[in-house]
């Protein structure tokens, strides 16, 4: 039997394509349902930032949230782990993205090297991407070159209370220095690195004056250090 192309055949092919798409989606949905707390449509990332300090100083490290899905989180929880021999937890405060959503922040000390940060309050407003928290640590006398600040048990939920797939990214606290490229001296290469950071060509990781932004003030500090005027904390 010969099949002639026509509107009937086109309709059949369209129906087959629709059924195939529906089957593929149902397979994905079934796979997601088998993963507790997963929602592939709204991945969330909670990341620790970087900070620099010296023994005896108190430094603040930022934590940021990013969401690439259609449903932004309204709540989250993270366990911040660190080496208690090098860092002592002092306090935590909400970041701008959290306060904009009308949400508070609690800090619970789990152990000497583990602090749990979690959202508080009745607000179910979506939290926009950006800084959601800051944690302050005192750098101990045993601190040398640097130490990691890691995140564990990261969780978040949508405005409807549904769990969202949530990833964690670690940060660090390093020894404060104007030698931003780590080559053993402060020179034009460090100044250029800070210029690139201020312009957005490189990640802004060397905030030399501790104001949470890399700009002309940090560049000037590196220039002073390169001229032999020192690099005070």
PyMOL commands that set and color helices and strands:
alter all, ss='L'
color gray80, all
select helices_A, chain A and resi 7-33+96-100+188-199+216-226
alter helices_A, ss='H'
color red, helices_A
select strands_A, chain A and resi 44-48+50-53+58-67+73-81+87-94+104-111+114-120+130-139+146-158+163-164+166-169+171-175
alter strands_A, ss='S'
color yellow, strands_A
deselect
rebuild
show_as cartoon
